Amino acid sequence: MTVFDSICVPCILNQSLNAVNNSAPFDEGFKKSVLTEVCKKIINSKEGTTAPHLSAFVQKMISEYSGIDDPYSKAKRTNLRNTLKFEDSLYSYINNSENKLEMALRIAIAGNTIDLGANPNFNIQEEIDNLSSDNINLIAFPQFEEDVKKAKTVLYIADNLEEAVFDKFLLRHLQPKKIYFAVRSEPVLNDITYKDAIGLGIDKLSTVIESGSKIPGSDIDMCTEEFKDLFKSADIVIAKGQGNYETLLKRKRTVYFLFKVKCVAVAKRCGFEIGKSVIYKSNVN
């Protein structure tokens, strides 16, 4: 999904403006400068450039302007504290479920509503209230369940810090598989980093690795050799969020994408309406 999709452009510009308003709300000159540079970047982008690449470009401009490497750090911590309050109720959903793997999957997907880029007005409680509803499309779950039974190794490509609280439920129910939990190699938006993952105790449930990606997605060309090897060899690859969906969809292997549809472009591509939460199995081999 490239920036040449015309329906992506207004969203990219709006996200850029929101990002600047969060960091420099009173600097009209900087706003104009960022939007001008983003427009130039869109016009001059090569085929294959995605919305996550543009998000990383905007954050780099904001970081250079502010001198802050992680401008979303405060928002991440605030959202994390709020998210941790839901852990006990999520345990009760698991304990009262007949199919615990399915409920753990539902919880992991529900966590993807948290998004400071494409979905800044997210409502965590609403997602939890709908955990058992038909708003989560599980048409690919039976095949996922079969593949989990047969798998020995899992590559779990993470998205943002706050939703990783939800991911931990699924990680527990993928054990005793050998699980590799891949995180971003630099702070970008509210995505999870190595330090974040260790702080959440994810290293006690999996082997945490940096993917090498510095965008809110997984650009294989910038990823580490370790990540590339695991992406090819793991029995199952699970990728969280729209950013990973946008950047990995066309790769030649099956991937289970877990995400909430948050924009027209992704809805058009995956065939589910905006607001739908899904497990989407790619069929590129």
C-alpha positions, 0 to 999 in steps of 0.5 A, a space after each residue: 500500500 503506497 502513498 500513491 493511493 490517493 485515499 492515503 494522502 489526507 490521512 497522512 497529512 492529518 496525522 502529520 498535523 496531529 503529531 505537530 500539534 502534540 509537540 509544538 501546538 503554537 508554532 504555526 511556522 513549524 506546522 507549515 514546514 512539516 506539512 510542506 515537507 510531507 507533501 514533497 515527500 509524498 510527491 517524490 516517494 518511490 513505489 513501495 513507500 508506505 504510510 508507516 514510512 511517512 510517519 517515521 519521516 514526520 517523527 524524525 522532523 519533530 524529534 530534530 525540532 524538539 531535541 527529544 528522541 521519543 516525543 511520544 514517551 509521555 503519552 505512552 506511559 500515561 496510556 500504559 498505566 491506564 491499560 494495566 488497570 484492565 489486566 485483572 478483568 482480562 484474566 477473568 475473560 480467559 478463565 471463563 472461556 471454553 477455548 482459551 486460545 481463542 479468547 487470548 487471540 481476541 484479547 490480542 486483537 482488541 489491544 490493537 485499538 490503541 493507536 496514537 497515529 491512525 486511531 488517537 481517540 481509541 476506547 479500551 473499555 469499549 473494546 474489552 466489552 466487545 471481546 465476545 462479539 461478532 465485531 471480531 472476525 475469526 474466520 481464519 482462527 480454525 486454521 490458526 489453531 491447527 497451525 499453532 498445534 503443529 508449530 515449534 517456533 513462532 515469530 510474533 511481530 509486535 506493534 505498540 507498547 500499550 497493546 503489548 499488555 494484551 499480547 502477553 495473554 496470547 504469548 502465554 497460550 502459545 507456550 511452550 513454543 519457542 517464541 521470538 517477540 520482535 520490537 522496533 529498533 528506535 522509538 517511533 510513535 507509541 511502538 514498543 522498543 526493547 527496553 519497553 518489552 523488558 519493562 513489561 516482562 515479555 522476556 519471561 514469556 519469549 525471546 525479545 529481539 529488535 527487528 531493525 525496523 525504525 518505522 511503525 511497521 516492518 520494512 524488511 529491507 531495513 531489518 536485521 539478518 536475525 529478523 529476516 531469517 526468523 521471518 523465513 524460517 518460523 513455523 508461524 508468523 504473527 504480526 500486530 497492527 496496520 503498520 505491519 500489515 501494510 509493510 509485510 502483506 506482499 511478502 512471500 510467506 503466510 502471515 497471520 495479521 491481527 489488527 483493527 481496521 482504522 482507515 479506508 485504505 486498509 479496509 479497501 485492501 483487506 475487505 473488512 469495514 472500518 471498525 472491524 477487528 480481524 485475524 487476517 491470513 495472507 496467502 502469498 507463498 
